[in-house]
């Protein structure tokens, strides 16, 4: 790994004589290079208007105005009452969207604000979000809130994870009174008891998140089963206690995300078996601190997988008779043609390993390497992988390499795909700020031999390392509906 702050001269020395060879920079028409110092365009002047301050929105029907207000934040929805007399009754007529994260931080002030809003709004409820420490510290108050008519017909209930909460307790008695209407539910830092869970039925629930929740294996299986949640599409299990091994069968699930923090002695999820999930499209490891072994028996539509890592104690992934330890193929006896999006995290970028994964996933179209700091492997490929190049159809269309420094092994790795992937459309190289300049871009275009790329439509795009998410863009269980959670949207 190159130390930060290295000079341009040092970098070029590391990158000298890559196997791909050096050539004059070219193919600039196929290279996307954002201007490091873009000029701010002048704002066009507003056209003259004879209408003055005419309010056209207030002329819309109440039903449409109510839908607009329901999409606004809690603060903004209440403020619309001050716009005009026409709006004064709209907030009370629209479904209530109450998110406590937009209210005062102090517990006493927050509790007072929530109580006043619930008292002033007649309902029905759309969304109710409060931090888990309020649920634990003020159970009677929260239970009274949940019984409020303002929340009748609630569609989204979010006991969001709180950094201030170090304890757990049972859920308030009225928590599940919305079971018939809930579509999205997040339960955090609670003890869900068997007697409460076994009788539950969520006929409309599509998104379920359990975060730092304690519940038995039987209760967890019951809660996510097709009988309890017949239309469940997205499931997030983050650092849950009480269940080490989970078997999942669901006719509706499309996305599953699991994550486990460092082991502190409590029984946590260690093994997931996808017994039968005919609609499953995404399986995500949202944390890699502790391994979670996954066996896939039936999931014919599984397209998105990650983030895999190559650490010593990495998760094991089994597809039938194919076994991957991290992303090293321990036993490769069958291919998995459904997987099209794959994300990897590795300290050292290794072409041999990635080619092994491409043999396992021959239809791969998008490859993300979340950390490609490299120094040891040379990634020379012309002789070593001649047979693979001649006999394989590389279908990759998008490749993203983070922490690209332009050293020899990275250049060899990137040039392998640029010179051999005939369907490649875009290669994105995320670089440090010190390298985000036209001189570095031009140097890399030449070293990567863009003018000899196998796909004439392939583009090379440089961007700064600066993604706010370490592994993927998953902030809420709703994000599990995103087709590609690894694509940076910062």
C-alpha positions as CSV (number, residue, x, y, z in Angstrom):
1,X,0.0,0.0,0.0
2,X,1.4,3.4,-0.9
3,X,1.6,5.9,2.0
4,X,-0.6,8.9,1.6
5,X,1.0,12.0,0.3
6,X,3.3,10.2,-2.1
7,X,4.7,12.3,-4.9
8,X,3.7,12.0,-8.6
9,X,7.3,10.9,-9.3
10,X,7.0,8.0,-6.8
11,X,3.7,6.9,-8.3
12,X,5.0,6.8,-11.8
13,X,7.9,4.7,-10.6
14,X,5.6,2.2,-9.0
15,X,3.6,2.0,-12.2
16,X,6.5,1.8,-14.7
17,X,6.5,-0.9,-17.3
18,X,3.2,-2.5,-16.5
19,X,2.4,-5.6,-18.5
20,X,-0.2,-3.7,-20.4
21,X,2.6,-1.5,-21.7
22,X,2.8,2.2,-22.0
23,X,1.5,4.2,-25.0
24,X,0.6,7.8,-25.7
25,X,-2.7,8.7,-24.2
26,X,-5.6,8.3,-26.5
27,X,-9.2,7.5,-26.9
28,X,-10.1,10.6,-25.0
29,X,-13.5,10.6,-26.6
30,X,-14.3,7.4,-24.6
31,X,-13.0,8.8,-21.3
32,X,-15.3,10.6,-18.9
33,X,-13.3,13.0,-16.8
34,X,-15.3,15.5,-14.7
35,X,-13.6,18.9,-14.6
36,X,-11.7,19.0,-11.3
37,X,-12.5,22.7,-11.1
38,X,-15.8,23.1,-12.9
39,X,-17.0,26.6,-13.5
40,X,-20.3,27.5,-11.9
41,X,-22.8,28.4,-14.6
42,X,-24.5,31.7,-14.3
43,X,-28.1,31.4,-13.3
44,X,-30.4,32.3,-16.1
45,X,-32.5,35.3,-15.3
46,X,-36.1,34.6,-14.5
47,X,-38.5,35.5,-17.4
48,X,-40.8,38.3,-16.7
49,X,-44.2,37.3,-15.5
50,X,-47.5,39.2,-15.4
51,X,-48.9,36.7,-12.9
52,X,-47.1,38.1,-9.8
53,X,-47.5,35.8,-6.8
54,X,-50.6,33.9,-8.0
55,X,-51.0,30.7,-6.0
56,X,-51.9,27.9,-8.4
57,X,-51.2,25.0,-6.0
58,X,-54.0,26.0,-3.6
59,X,-56.5,25.5,-6.4
60,X,-55.8,21.8,-6.5
61,X,-58.4,19.5,-4.9
62,X,-58.1,18.7,-1.2
63,X,-57.3,15.0,-2.0
64,X,-54.2,15.9,-4.1
65,X,-53.0,18.5,-1.6
66,X,-53.3,15.9,1.2
67,X,-51.2,13.5,-0.8
68,X,-48.5,16.3,-1.2
69,X,-48.5,17.1,2.5
70,X,-48.2,13.4,3.4
71,X,-44.9,13.3,1.5
72,X,-43.5,16.3,3.4
73,X,-41.4,16.1,6.5
74,X,-43.2,16.5,9.9
75,X,-42.1,20.1,10.3
76,X,-42.9,21.2,6.7
77,X,-46.3,19.5,6.8
78,X,-47.3,21.5,9.8
79,X,-45.9,24.8,8.4
80,X,-48.1,24.7,5.3
81,X,-50.9,25.9,7.5
82,X,-49.3,29.3,7.5
83,X,-49.2,29.6,3.7
84,X,-52.8,30.6,3.1
85,X,-56.2,30.1,4.7
86,X,-56.9,27.5,2.0
87,X,-54.2,25.2,3.6
88,X,-55.2,25.5,7.2
89,X,-57.4,22.4,7.3
90,X,-55.3,20.3,4.9
91,X,-52.7,19.1,7.4
92,X,-55.4,17.7,9.7
93,X,-57.2,16.1,6.7
94,X,-54.0,14.4,5.3
95,X,-52.7,11.1,6.7
96,X,-50.2,11.8,9.6
97,X,-46.5,11.5,8.8
98,X,-44.9,11.9,12.3
99,X,-41.1,11.5,12.3
100,X,-39.6,12.4,15.7
101,X,-36.1,12.8,14.2
102,X,-37.3,16.2,13.0
103,X,-38.5,17.2,16.5
104,X,-36.5,18.5,19.5
105,X,-33.7,16.2,20.6
106,X,-34.2,16.5,24.3
107,X,-36.4,13.7,25.5
108,X,-38.9,15.8,27.5
109,X,-39.4,18.3,24.6
110,X,-39.7,15.5,22.1
111,X,-42.3,13.7,24.2
112,X,-44.3,16.9,24.5
113,X,-44.2,17.6,20.8
114,X,-45.3,14.1,19.9
115,X,-48.2,14.2,22.4
116,X,-49.4,17.6,21.0
117,X,-49.2,16.5,17.4
118,X,-51.2,13.3,18.1
119,X,-53.8,15.2,20.1
120,X,-54.3,17.7,17.3
121,X,-54.5,15.3,14.4
122,X,-57.6,13.2,13.9
123,X,-55.9,10.5,11.8
124,X,-55.5,8.3,9.9
125,X,-51.8,7.5,10.4
126,X,-49.3,7.1,7.6
127,X,-45.9,6.8,9.4
128,X,-44.8,7.0,13.0
129,X,-41.1,7.0,13.8
130,X,-39.5,7.3,17.2
131,X,-36.1,6.3,18.6
132,X,-35.8,3.0,20.4
133,X,-34.5,4.6,23.6
134,X,-37.8,6.5,24.0
135,X,-39.6,3.2,23.6
136,X,-37.5,1.6,26.4
137,X,-37.4,4.6,28.7
138,X,-41.1,5.7,28.4
139,X,-43.0,2.5,27.7
140,X,-46.3,3.8,29.2
141,X,-46.1,7.1,27.2
142,X,-45.3,5.2,24.0
143,X,-48.1,2.8,24.6
144,X,-50.5,5.7,25.0
145,X,-49.2,7.2,21.7
146,X,-49.8,4.0,19.9
147,X,-53.4,3.9,21.1
148,X,-54.1,7.4,19.7
149,X,-56.8,7.6,17.0
150,X,-54.3,9.8,15.0
151,X,-52.4,6.5,14.3
152,X,-55.4,4.4,13.2
153,X,-54.7,2.5,10.1
154,X,-50.9,3.1,10.4
155,X,-48.9,2.0,7.4
156,X,-45.3,2.4,8.7
157,X,-44.0,1.9,12.2
158,X,-40.4,2.7,12.9
159,X,-38.7,2.1,16.3
160,X,-35.4,3.3,14.9
161,X,-32.1,2.3,16.3
162,X,-30.8,4.6,18.9
163,X,-27.2,5.1,20.0
164,X,-28.4,6.2,23.4
165,X,-30.1,2.9,24.2
166,X,-28.0,0.3,26.0
167,X,-30.9,-1.8,27.3
168,X,-33.8,-3.8,25.9
169,X,-37.3,-4.4,27.1
170,X,-40.6,-5.9,25.8
171,X,-42.4,-4.0,23.1
172,X,-45.3,-1.8,24.4
173,X,-48.6,-3.7,24.6
174,X,-50.2,-1.8,21.7
175,X,-47.2,-2.2,19.3
176,X,-49.0,-4.8,17.1
177,X,-52.4,-3.3,17.0
178,X,-51.5,-2.1,13.5
179,X,-50.7,-5.6,12.2
180,X,-53.5,-5.6,9.7
181,X,-52.5,-2.3,8.1
182,X,-48.7,-2.1,8.4
183,X,-46.7,-2.2,5.2
184,X,-43.2,-1.2,6.6
185,X,-42.0,-2.1,10.1
186,X,-38.7,-1.5,11.9
187,X,-38.3,-2.9,15.4
188,X,-35.0,-2.1,17.2
189,X,-33.5,-3.0,20.6
190,X,-36.6,-5.0,21.9
191,X,-37.2,-8.4,23.4
192,X,-39.9,-10.0,21.2
193,X,-41.4,-12.8,23.2
194,X,-42.7,-16.1,21.7
195,X,-46.2,-15.7,23.0
196,X,-46.6,-12.3,21.3
197,X,-45.0,-13.3,18.0
198,X,-46.7,-16.6,17.4
199,X,-50.2,-15.1,17.1
200,X,-49.1,-12.3,14.7
201,X,-50.3,-11.9,11.1
202,X,-49.2,-9.1,8.8
203,X,-51.3,-9.4,5.7
204,X,-49.9,-6.2,4.0
205,X,-46.3,-6.1,5.4
206,X,-43.8,-5.8,2.6
207,X,-40.7,-4.5,4.5
208,X,-39.5,-5.8,7.9
209,X,-36.4,-4.8,9.8
210,X,-35.2,-6.4,13.0
211,X,-32.3,-4.5,14.6
212,X,-30.6,-5.7,17.8
213,X,-33.7,-7.6,18.6
214,X,-33.8,-10.6,20.9
215,X,-36.0,-13.4,19.9
216,X,-35.9,-17.2,19.7
217,X,-35.3,-19.2,16.6
218,X,-38.9,-20.4,16.5
219,X,-40.3,-16.9,16.8
220,X,-38.0,-15.5,14.1
221,X,-39.0,-18.3,11.7
222,X,-42.6,-17.7,12.5
223,X,-42.5,-14.0,12.1
224,X,-40.9,-14.1,8.6
225,X,-42.9,-17.1,7.4
226,X,-45.3,-16.9,4.5
227,X,-48.2,-17.7,6.9
228,X,-47.4,-14.6,9.0
229,X,-46.1,-12.3,6.3
230,X,-47.6,-13.6,3.0
231,X,-46.4,-10.6,0.9
232,X,-43.1,-9.8,2.6
233,X,-40.5,-8.6,0.0
234,X,-37.6,-7.1,2.0
235,X,-36.1,-8.5,5.2
236,X,-33.3,-6.8,7.2
237,X,-31.7,-8.8,10.1
238,X,-29.1,-6.6,11.8
239,X,-27.3,-7.9,14.9
240,X,-30.2,-10.0,16.2
241,X,-29.9,-12.3,19.3
242,X,-31.2,-15.7,20.2
243,X,-31.0,-17.5,16.9
244,X,-27.8,-19.0,15.5
245,X,-29.2,-20.9,12.5
246,X,-32.1,-19.7,10.4
247,X,-33.9,-21.5,7.5
248,X,-35.9,-19.4,5.2
249,X,-38.7,-20.4,2.9
250,X,-40.7,-17.7,1.3
251,X,-42.6,-17.3,-1.9
252,X,-42.5,-13.5,-1.8
253,X,-39.1,-12.4,-0.5
254,X,-37.0,-10.4,-3.0
255,X,-34.3,-9.0,-0.8
256,X,-32.5,-10.3,2.3
257,X,-29.8,-8.4,4.2
258,X,-28.0,-9.8,7.3
259,X,-25.3,-8.3,9.5
260,X,-23.6,-9.3,12.8
261,X,-21.3,-7.2,14.9
262,X,-18.3,-8.5,16.8
263,X,-19.2,-11.5,19.0
264,X,-19.7,-10.5,22.7
265,X,-20.9,-13.8,24.0
266,X,-24.6,-13.7,23.1
267,X,-26.0,-16.2,20.6
268,X,-26.2,-14.4,17.2
269,X,-27.0,-15.4,13.7
270,X,-24.2,-17.6,12.3
271,X,-25.9,-19.5,9.5
272,X,-28.6,-18.8,7.0
273,X,-30.1,-21.5,4.7
274,X,-32.3,-20.3,1.8
275,X,-34.4,-23.4,1.5
276,X,-36.9,-22.1,-1.0
277,X,-37.1,-18.5,-2.2
278,X,-38.3,-18.5,-5.8
279,X,-38.5,-14.7,-6.0
280,X,-35.3,-13.8,-4.1
281,X,-33.2,-11.3,-6.2
282,X,-30.7,-9.9,-3.6
283,X,-28.7,-11.3,-0.7
284,X,-26.6,-8.8,1.1
285,X,-24.0,-8.9,3.9
286,X,-24.3,-5.4,5.4
287,X,-21.5,-6.0,7.9
288,X,-18.3,-8.1,7.7
289,X,-17.2,-8.0,11.3
290,X,-18.4,-11.5,12.0
291,X,-19.0,-14.2,9.3
292,X,-22.5,-15.4,8.5
293,X,-22.4,-18.7,6.5
294,X,-25.0,-18.9,3.7
295,X,-26.3,-22.0,1.9
296,X,-28.6,-21.5,-1.1
297,X,-30.8,-24.4,-2.1
298,X,-33.5,-22.9,-4.2
299,X,-33.2,-19.2,-5.4
300,X,-33.3,-19.3,-9.2
301,X,-33.6,-15.5,-9.5
302,X,-30.8,-14.4,-7.2
303,X,-29.0,-11.7,-9.2
304,X,-27.2,-9.5,-6.6
305,X,-24.7,-10.7,-4.1
306,X,-22.2,-9.1,-1.7
307,X,-20.3,-7.8,0.0
308,X,-17.9,-10.8,0.0
309,X,-14.5,-10.5,1.6
310,X,-11.3,-12.6,1.6
311,X,-10.3,-12.3,5.3
312,X,-9.2,-15.4,7.1
313,X,-12.5,-15.9,9.0
314,X,-14.7,-14.9,6.0
315,X,-18.2,-16.1,5.5
316,X,-18.8,-19.3,3.6
317,X,-21.2,-19.3,0.7
318,X,-22.6,-22.5,-0.7
319,X,-24.6,-22.9,-4.0
320,X,-25.5,-26.6,-4.3
321,X,-22.1,-28.3,-4.6
322,X,-20.1,-25.1,-5.1
323,X,-18.5,-23.8,-2.0
324,X,-16.9,-20.3,-1.7
325,X,-14.9,-19.4,1.5
326,X,-15.0,-15.6,1.3
327,X,-14.5,-15.4,-2.4
328,X,-12.0,-18.1,-2.8
329,X,-13.4,-21.2,-4.6
330,X,-12.9,-24.1,-2.2
331,X,-15.0,-26.4,-4.4
332,X,-16.2,-25.3,-7.8
333,X,-18.4,-28.1,-9.3
334,X,-21.3,-26.1,-10.7
335,X,-21.8,-22.6,-12.1
336,X,-24.4,-20.1,-10.9
337,X,-25.8,-18.3,-14.0
338,X,-28.3,-16.1,-12.2
339,X,-25.8,-13.8,-10.4
340,X,-25.2,-10.6,-12.4
341,X,-24.1,-8.0,-9.7
342,X,-21.2,-8.9,-7.3
343,X,-19.4,-6.8,-4.7
344,X,-16.1,-7.7,-3.2
345,X,-14.0,-6.2,-0.4
346,X,-10.3,-7.1,-0.5
347,X,-7.1,-5.6,0.8
348,X,-5.2,-6.9,-2.2
349,X,-6.7,-6.9,-5.7
350,X,-6.1,-10.4,-7.2
351,X,-6.9,-11.1,-10.8
352,X,-6.6,-14.8,-10.3
353,X,-9.3,-14.7,-7.6
354,X,-11.7,-12.6,-9.7
355,X,-11.3,-14.8,-12.7
356,X,-12.2,-17.8,-10.4
357,X,-15.3,-16.0,-9.4
358,X,-16.2,-15.2,-13.0
359,X,-16.0,-19.0,-13.7
360,X,-18.5,-19.5,-10.9
361,X,-20.7,-16.6,-12.0
362,X,-20.3,-16.7,-15.8
363,X,-23.2,-14.2,-16.5
364,X,-21.7,-11.5,-14.2
365,X,-22.5,-8.0,-15.6
366,X,-21.5,-5.6,-12.7
367,X,-18.4,-6.0,-10.5
368,X,-17.6,-3.7,-7.5
369,X,-14.3,-3.9,-5.7
370,X,-14.8,-1.9,-2.6
371,X,-11.2,-1.7,-1.6
372,X,-8.4,-2.5,-4.1
373,X,-5.3,-1.3,-2.3
374,X,-2.6,-3.5,-3.8
375,X,1.1,-4.1,-3.7
376,X,1.9,-7.8,-3.6
377,X,0.2,-9.4,-6.6
378,X,1.5,-8.4,-10.0
379,X,-1.7,-9.5,-11.8
380,X,0.2,-10.4,-15.0
381,X,-2.2,-12.2,-17.2
382,X,-1.1,-12.5,-20.9
383,X,0.3,-16.1,-20.6
384,X,-1.3,-17.3,-17.4
385,X,-4.9,-16.7,-18.4
386,X,-4.6,-17.2,-22.2
387,X,-6.9,-20.2,-22.1
388,X,-9.6,-18.3,-20.2
389,X,-9.4,-15.4,-22.6
390,X,-9.7,-17.7,-25.6
391,X,-12.5,-19.9,-24.2
392,X,-14.6,-17.6,-22.1
393,X,-17.1,-14.9,-22.9
394,X,-16.6,-12.1,-20.5
395,X,-20.0,-10.4,-20.1
396,X,-19.0,-7.7,-17.7
397,X,-20.6,-4.3,-18.6
398,X,-19.7,-2.3,-15.5
399,X,-16.5,-2.4,-13.3
400,X,-15.9,-0.1,-10.3
401,X,-12.5,-0.1,-8.6
402,X,-12.1,2.0,-5.4
403,X,-8.9,3.4,-4.1
404,X,-7.2,3.2,-7.5
405,X,-3.6,4.6,-7.3
406,X,-2.2,3.7,-10.7
407,X,0.4,1.3,-9.4
408,X,1.5,-1.7,-11.5
409,X,-0.8,-4.4,-10.2
410,X,-3.9,-2.2,-10.5
411,X,-3.0,-1.1,-14.1
412,X,-2.5,-4.8,-15.0
413,X,-5.8,-5.7,-13.4
414,X,-7.8,-2.9,-15.1
415,X,-6.1,-3.4,-18.5
416,X,-7.1,-7.1,-18.5
417,X,-10.8,-6.1,-18.7
418,X,-10.3,-3.2,-20.9
419,X,-8.5,-5.3,-23.5
420,X,-10.6,-8.4,-23.2
421,X,-14.2,-7.6,-22.1
422,X,-16.0,-7.1,-25.4
423,X,-19.2,-6.0,-23.8
424,X,-17.7,-3.6,-21.3
425,X,-19.5,-0.2,-21.2
426,X,-18.1,1.6,-18.2
427,X,-15.0,1.3,-16.0
428,X,-15.0,3.7,-13.0
429,X,-11.8,4.3,-11.1
430,X,-12.1,6.0,-7.7
431,X,-8.9,7.9,-6.9
432,X,-7.6,10.0,-4.0
433,X,-8.1,13.8,-4.2
434,X,-4.4,14.3,-4.8
435,X,-4.7,12.3,-8.0
436,X,-7.9,13.9,-9.2
437,X,-6.3,16.0,-11.9
438,X,-6.0,15.9,-15.7
439,X,-2.3,15.0,-15.6
440,X,-3.0,11.7,-13.7
441,X,-6.0,11.0,-15.9
442,X,-3.9,11.3,-19.1
443,X,-1.1,9.2,-17.6
444,X,-3.6,6.4,-16.8
445,X,-5.3,6.5,-20.2
446,X,-2.0,5.8,-21.8
447,X,-1.0,3.0,-19.4
448,X,-4.4,1.3,-19.7
449,X,-4.1,1.4,-23.6
450,X,-7.6,2.7,-24.0
451,X,-7.1,3.0,-27.8
452,X,-6.9,-0.8,-27.9
453,X,-9.9,-1.6,-25.8
454,X,-11.9,-4.6,-26.8
455,X,-15.2,-2.8,-26.6
456,X,-15.2,0.3,-28.7
457,X,-18.1,1.7,-26.6
458,X,-16.2,1.3,-23.3
459,X,-15.8,4.5,-21.3
460,X,-13.3,5.3,-18.6
461,X,-14.6,7.4,-15.7
462,X,-12.5,8.9,-12.9
463,X,-14.1,10.0,-9.6
464,X,-12.9,10.8,-6.2
465,X,-12.8,8.4,-3.3
466,X,-15.5,9.9,-1.1
467,X,-18.5,7.6,-0.9
468,X,-20.2,8.0,2.5
469,X,-21.0,4.3,2.7
470,X,-18.4,1.7,3.5
471,X,-20.0,-1.3,1.8
472,X,-23.4,-0.4,0.3
473,X,-26.2,2.2,0.4
474,X,-28.5,0.6,2.9
475,X,-29.8,3.1,5.5
476,X,-33.3,1.7,5.9
477,X,-35.2,-1.4,5.1
478,X,-36.9,0.5,2.2
479,X,-33.4,0.7,0.5
480,X,-33.5,-3.1,0.1
481,X,-35.9,-2.5,-2.9
482,X,-33.0,-0.8,-4.8
483,X,-31.8,-3.1,-7.6
484,X,-28.2,-2.2,-7.2
485,X,-27.3,-1.2,-3.6
486,X,-23.6,-1.0,-4.3
487,X,-23.9,1.9,-6.8
488,X,-22.7,5.1,-5.1
489,X,-25.5,7.7,-4.9
490,X,-23.7,10.2,-2.6
